[in-house]
Amino acid sequence: MRILKFMAIGAAVGYGIYYLTKEKENGKSILEELIEDGPDYFDRAKKYVEFTVDQIAERLHTN
């Protein structure tokens, strides 16, 4: 039974890697787009975290 589990996990990982590296219509893979746009995503996430922390701080100070 354990070998079936490892086979299923291996197949899922293999398909995931295939999907991430497969080229789309624009000639780039999802992985390439994530690498190129990574800093932009990081900046967006950073702004969201700062906004959320500010909201939590306001709620703590009003109580």
N, CA, C and O of each residue as an XYZ file, in Angstrom:
252
protein
N       0.823     -1.193      0.000
C       0.000      0.000      0.000
C       0.869      1.259      0.000
O       0.522      2.275     -0.604
N       1.997      1.166      0.688
C       2.882      2.313      0.778
C       3.446      2.676     -0.595
O       3.601      3.855     -0.914
N       3.748      1.675     -1.396
C       4.320      1.949     -2.725
C       3.314      2.660     -3.623
O       3.701      3.487     -4.448
N       2.031      2.349     -3.474
C       1.010      3.041     -4.267
C       0.939      4.521     -3.899
O       0.753      5.385     -4.756
N       1.092      4.787     -2.608
C       1.070      6.175     -2.155
C       2.255      6.942     -2.752
O       2.093      8.064     -3.232
N       3.439      6.338     -2.721
C       4.616      6.996     -3.278
C       4.499      7.166     -4.787
O       4.960      8.169     -5.333
N       3.896      6.213     -5.456
C       3.698      6.334     -6.899
C       2.755      7.488     -7.218
O       2.989      8.253     -8.154
N       1.685      7.607     -6.431
C       0.721      8.683     -6.657
C       1.356     10.049     -6.391
O       1.148     10.996     -7.149
N       2.125     10.143     -5.319
C       2.790     11.406     -4.997
C       3.815     11.755     -6.073
O       3.912     12.910     -6.488
N       4.573     10.770     -6.521
C       5.563     10.998     -7.572
C       4.924     11.451     -8.866
O       5.442     12.339     -9.543
N       3.791     10.839     -9.215
C       3.089     11.234    -10.436
C       2.561     12.664    -10.315
O       2.618     13.431    -11.276
N       2.047     13.021     -9.139
C       1.528     14.374     -8.936
C       2.651     15.410     -9.016
O       2.477     16.471     -9.615
N       3.789     15.105     -8.419
C       4.928     16.029     -8.473
C       5.426     16.161     -9.910
O       5.713     17.264    -10.376
N       5.524     15.048    -10.598
C       5.971     15.082    -11.995
C       5.038     15.895    -12.870
O       5.497     16.675    -13.704
N       3.734     15.725    -12.694
C       2.774     16.493    -13.485
C       2.842     17.974    -13.127
O       2.723     18.829    -14.005
N       3.033     18.283    -11.851
C       3.146     19.679    -11.433
C       4.345     20.364    -12.060
O       4.249     21.506    -12.511
N       5.478     19.670    -12.091
C       6.677     20.228    -12.718
C       6.450     20.404    -14.214
O       6.839     21.419    -14.793
N       5.822     19.415    -14.835
C       5.520     19.508    -16.269
C       4.622     20.716    -16.539
O       4.863     21.464    -17.486
N       3.594     20.911    -15.718
C       2.653     22.006    -15.912
C       3.338     23.358    -15.736
O       3.075     24.287    -16.499
N       4.220     23.480    -14.733
C       4.897     24.751    -14.479
C       5.901     25.108    -15.563
O       6.142     26.288    -15.820
N       6.491     24.101    -16.203
C       7.527     24.371    -17.200
C       7.014     24.311    -18.635
O       7.770     24.578    -19.569
N       5.755     23.969    -18.825
C       5.173     23.889    -20.168
C       4.965     25.303    -20.715
O       4.443     26.175    -20.021
N       5.379     25.518    -21.963
C       5.236     26.837    -22.572
C       3.789     27.087    -22.981
O       3.109     26.201    -23.500
N       3.333     28.317    -22.733
C       1.989     28.720    -23.119
C       2.032     29.356    -24.497
O       3.055     29.297    -25.179
N       0.920     29.968    -24.913
C       0.824     30.567    -26.244
C       1.837     31.687    -26.448
O       2.315     31.899    -27.563
N       2.163     32.399    -25.381
C       3.089     33.526    -25.510
C       4.555     33.093    -25.498
O       5.441     33.944    -25.565
N       4.826     31.803    -25.415
C       6.189     31.291    -25.465
C       6.890     31.222    -24.127
O       8.060     30.845    -24.059
N       6.195     31.580    -23.061
C       6.788     31.548    -21.723
C       6.038     30.542    -20.863
O       4.843     30.309    -21.046
N       6.755     29.959    -19.936
C       6.117     29.040    -19.002
C       5.638     29.820    -17.777
O       6.008     30.978    -17.582
N       4.820     29.178    -16.968
C       4.336     29.808    -15.741
C       5.510     30.120    -14.825
O       5.542     31.169    -14.182
N       6.467     29.214    -14.769
C       7.639     29.412    -13.922
C       8.448     30.628    -14.372
O       8.901     31.410    -13.535
N       8.633     30.795    -15.671
C       9.364     31.962    -16.187
C       8.635     33.258    -15.855
O       9.270     34.254    -15.505
N       7.318     33.255    -15.961
C       6.547     34.454    -15.634
C       6.650     34.785    -14.153
O       6.754     35.954    -13.784
N       6.623     33.758    -13.297
C       6.760     33.993    -11.862
C       8.135     34.555    -11.524
O       8.259     35.431    -10.669
N       9.162     34.053    -12.192
C      10.517     34.547    -11.934
C      10.653     35.996    -12.388
O      11.252     36.809    -11.683
N      10.109     36.328    -13.550
C      10.203     37.699    -14.064
C       9.371     38.676    -13.244
O       9.816     39.791    -12.970
N       8.170     38.270    -12.851
C       7.266     39.164    -12.134
C       7.370     39.020    -10.623
O       6.562     39.598     -9.896
N       8.329     38.275    -10.144
C       8.489     38.025     -8.715
C       8.609     39.281     -7.877
O       7.907     39.410     -6.874
N       9.482     40.222     -8.253
C       9.602     41.445     -7.450
C       8.290     42.229     -7.364
O       7.980     42.807     -6.322
N       7.526     42.249     -8.447
C       6.238     42.947     -8.431
C       5.276     42.275     -7.454
O       4.597     42.951     -6.682
N       5.220     40.941     -7.491
C       4.362     40.211     -6.558
C       4.812     40.431     -5.116
O       3.985     40.553     -4.213
N       6.116     40.480     -4.908
C       6.650     40.704     -3.566
C       6.247     42.080     -3.050
O       5.856     42.217     -1.891
N       6.341     43.100     -3.901
C       5.955     44.453     -3.492
C       4.467     44.525     -3.168
O       4.077     45.167     -2.193
N       3.639     43.877     -3.969
C       2.196     43.857     -3.695
C       1.907     43.179     -2.363
O       1.103     43.671     -1.572
N       2.559     42.058     -2.119
C       2.347     41.333     -0.866
C       2.822     42.163      0.320
O       2.189     42.161      1.375
N       3.922     42.864      0.152
C       4.461     43.695      1.224
C       3.488     44.817      1.575
O       3.257     45.092      2.753
N       2.915     45.466      0.557
C       1.932     46.525      0.798
C       0.700     45.974      1.509
O       0.165     46.615      2.414
N       0.249     44.787      1.102
C      -0.922     44.181      1.727
C      -0.641     43.857      3.188
O      -1.494     44.076      4.049
N       0.540     43.340      3.471
C       0.896     43.012      4.855
C       0.951     44.280      5.692
O       0.445     44.298      6.814
N       1.553     45.336      5.171
C       1.616     46.597      5.906
C       0.216     47.139      6.176
O      -0.061     47.618      7.276
N      -0.661     47.068      5.190
C      -2.038     47.528      5.354
C      -2.747     46.722      6.433
O      -3.441     47.289      7.278
N      -2.579     45.412      6.410
C      -3.232     44.544      7.383
C      -2.696     44.802      8.784
O      -3.468     44.841      9.742
N      -1.396     44.978      8.915
C      -0.802     45.260     10.224
C      -1.321     46.592     10.754
O      -1.605     46.707     11.946
N      -1.450     47.585      9.907
C      -1.996     48.875     10.330
C      -3.434     48.736     10.810
O      -3.809     49.339     11.815
N      -4.241     47.954     10.109
C      -5.628     47.737     10.527
C      -5.687     47.054     11.885
O      -6.486     47.438     12.739
N      -4.861     46.061     12.087
C      -4.850     45.349     13.369
C      -4.385     46.279     14.483
O      -4.937     46.249     15.583
N      -3.385     47.099     14.213
C      -2.892     48.040     15.223
C      -3.977     49.039     15.599
O      -4.125     49.370     16.775
N      -4.739     49.524     14.622
C      -5.834     50.452     14.911
C      -6.884     49.800     15.791
O      -7.383     50.423     16.728
N      -7.220     48.563     15.503
C      -8.222     47.862     16.310
C      -7.731     47.645     17.730
O      -8.516     47.737     18.674
N      -6.464     47.362     17.896
C      -5.924     47.147     19.233
C      -5.887     48.444     20.030
O      -6.108     48.429     21.241
N      -5.611     49.556     19.375
C      -5.528     50.834     20.074
C      -6.905     51.399     20.401
O      -7.030     52.171     21.352
N      -7.932     51.044     19.654
C      -9.272     51.562     19.936
C      -9.938     50.794     21.061
O     -10.878     51.301     21.674
N      -9.480     49.596     21.347
C     -10.092     48.799     22.431
C      -9.439     49.102     23.700
O      -9.804     48.539     24.732
